[in-house]
Amino acid sequence: MTQMSQAEKREFLAGQHVGVLSIAQRGRGPLTVPVWYDYTPGGDLWFLTGPNSRKGRLLEVGVRVSLCAQTETAPYKYVSVEGPITSITPSDREREGRPMARRYLGAKMGDQYTDSSAADDSVTVRMKPERWLAVDYSKA
């Protein structure tokens, strides 16, 4: 059995993984791109993006997206969530940008990244995970 309990899925998704975000595009395959994200079990998943980036232009409240997070080494695990975008708001460099950069790069490099980036031009996108798929091959 390789299934995860709901608590295990939430705990895994809350871990530090680069997510792979998929957004439908009219007349094309879905846009699938890596993103830094954050998630607290039971809450919304969120990430930052430029409002004029390709993904930023495809996103709006109500659009359904998918995000997959996975391990990179065996035994492999992944969690994939799908749900609607619940809000898109201007991001705050100190409240969202710096903590996100520190999450993925550590304090020193995260601060360097934040201080040299165009984080003031970003938006915070929140998604409500509604459908979950997961596998934990360490249980096989």
N, C-alpha and C positions, 0 to 999 in steps of 0.2 A: 504494500500500500504506500503510495507516494503523495497522498493528499495532505493538505495542511488544514488545521482548524482555523476558524475565523480569527481567533486571537493570534495564532502563528502568522497568518497572512498579514494582519495589521502590524505586528511587530517587525516582520521582514520589511514591509513597505516603509516603515519608519526608519529603517537602517540607512546608512549612507551608501547609496548606489547612484550611478548616473542613470537617469530614466531615458527611455526611448518613447517619444511622444508621436502619436499618429493623428493626423487631422485630415478629414475628407476634403478633396478638391474637385470641383466640377470639371468633368471632361478629362481627368487625369487620375492616376493612382493616388493614394493618400500621401501627403507630405509626412515623412517619417524622419525625425531628427532627435539627436541626444539633447537632454536638458538636465540642469541641476534642479532639484525639487526638494520640497520639505513636506512632511506629513506627520501629524500627531494622531495616534490611533483614535478613531471615532470622529475625527474632524475632516475638514477639507484638505485636499492636496493642493499645494500652490507652487508656482514657479514664476520667474521673471522673464520678460522678453521685451524687445523693442516694439513699439506699436506699429512701426513701419516696416518691420522685418516681414519676410514671407509668412512665417507662422503668425505674427501679430496681425497681419491683414486678414488671415483666415479665421481668426478667433472672434467670437462675439458671445454674449450671454445666451445660453440655451444650446449652443453648438455642442455636440457630443464628441468627445475625444477619448483616445485610449492611451495608456501609459504602461510600459512594461519595465520592471526592474529585475535584474538577474545577478547571480554570482558569475564570476569569470573563471572559476576553477571547480573541478570536480570534488565532491559530488554536487552537481548543479542544482540550483533552486531558482525559481522565478515566481513573481507575482505580477499579474496583469490586471489593471482596473480600467473600467470604462464608465463614463458618466458625463453629465452636462457641465459646461462652464457656468459657474454661479455668479461670478463677478469679475470685472476687469477694472482696476483702479490705478491711478498714478502710484508708482512705488516710492517708498521713502528710503533713501540711501542708508540711514542709520538704523532704522527699524527692520528693514528687509534686505537691502543690498549687502551691507557689511556682514550680518549674520550668515547669509547664504554663502558668501565668498569664504568666510572663515570655516563654515561647515565642510566645504570641499577642498580648501587649500591650506587650512590651518591659520592661526592668528596672524603671523607675520606676512605671509604671502597673500592672505585674504585681505589684509589692510592695504597692502601695496596695490593689489588688483582693484579694490574699491576706490582708492584715492586716484588712480590713473584711468578709471573707466568712465563711460558715459551713463552711469547708473541713474542719474537724474532724469534721463530720457526713457526709462523703463516703465513698464506697467506690471502690476502684480495680477496674475491670473489664477483664480481659484476654481477647482473642479471637485465635484461631489462624487466620490467613488460609489457606484451603485452595483456594478456587476464585477465579480472577482473570478479570476482563474489562477490557479497556483499548482506548482509541483515542487516536491522536495525529494530529490533522488537519494538523499542520505537515509531515507526511510525504506528504500527498496531492499 
